[in-house]
Amino acid sequence: MRRSIDDATDDHPPDDDERPPVSWAVALSDDCDACGAGEPRVVLTVEDVGQAGLGLVAHLAPATARRLRAAVAAALREVGEDPGP
């Protein structure tokens, strides 16, 4: 099973020479042989825009995905934003 959930680019200005634009994608997969056959994973891909296939791909177990979600929520609270559901 593979299913795309969402994807976008980061919010750096396009003319920032020090930080090239980055794309991210979140998907679901259960076909990571090294993770254990049939084990569901949240797949997070981060790569330079225009460099598809050359980025980093993280296969997160549900507990690790929840930890990442909590970290993003904490960062949003730190900048005064509601982290949402």
C-alpha positions in Angstrom: 0.0 0.0 0.0 1.3 3.5 -0.9 -0.8 6.6 -0.6 0.2 10.3 -0.9 -1.1 12.5 1.8 0.2 16.0 1.1 3.1 17.9 -0.4 4.3 21.4 -0.8 7.4 23.6 -0.8 8.9 25.6 2.1 8.3 29.3 2.5 11.8 30.7 1.8 11.9 33.5 -0.7 12.9 32.2 -4.1 15.9 34.6 -4.3 17.5 33.3 -1.1 20.9 32.0 -2.4 21.9 30.5 1.0 18.8 28.4 1.4 17.5 26.8 -1.8 13.7 26.0 -1.9 12.9 22.7 -0.4 9.9 20.5 -1.2 8.4 18.1 1.3 5.9 15.2 0.9 4.1 13.0 3.4 2.8 9.6 2.4 1.8 6.2 3.8 3.5 2.9 3.0 3.6 -0.6 4.2 6.2 -1.9 1.8 9.5 -1.0 3.6 11.2 -4.4 3.7 13.8 -3.3 6.1 11.1 -1.9 8.4 9.2 -5.2 8.5 6.9 -6.5 5.9 3.4 -5.0 6.3 4.5 -2.6 9.0 2.7 0.8 8.3 5.0 3.8 8.0 4.5 7.5 7.6 7.0 8.4 4.9 8.5 11.9 5.0 10.4 13.1 2.0 12.5 16.3 1.9 14.5 17.4 -1.2 15.6 20.5 -3.0 13.0 21.7 -5.5 13.8 20.3 -8.9 15.9 17.5 -7.5 13.3 14.8 -7.3 14.7 11.4 -6.2 17.8 13.0 -4.6 16.4 14.0 -1.2 16.0 12.2 2.1 13.2 9.8 2.9 12.3 8.9 6.4 10.1 5.9 7.2 8.5 6.8 10.5 6.8 4.3 12.8 3.5 5.6 14.2 5.1 6.5 17.5 7.9 8.5 15.8 5.4 10.3 13.5 3.5 11.3 16.7 6.7 12.6 18.2 7.4 14.7 15.0 3.8 16.0 15.1 4.2 17.0 18.8 7.5 18.8 18.0 5.8 20.8 15.2 2.9 21.6 17.5 5.4 22.8 20.2 7.2 25.0 17.7 3.9 26.6 16.6 3.0 27.3 20.2 6.4 28.9 20.7 5.7 31.4 17.9 2.3 32.1 19.2 0.3 30.0 16.7 -2.5 27.6 17.5 -1.2 24.1 16.6 -4.6 22.9 15.5 -5.9 19.4 16.0 
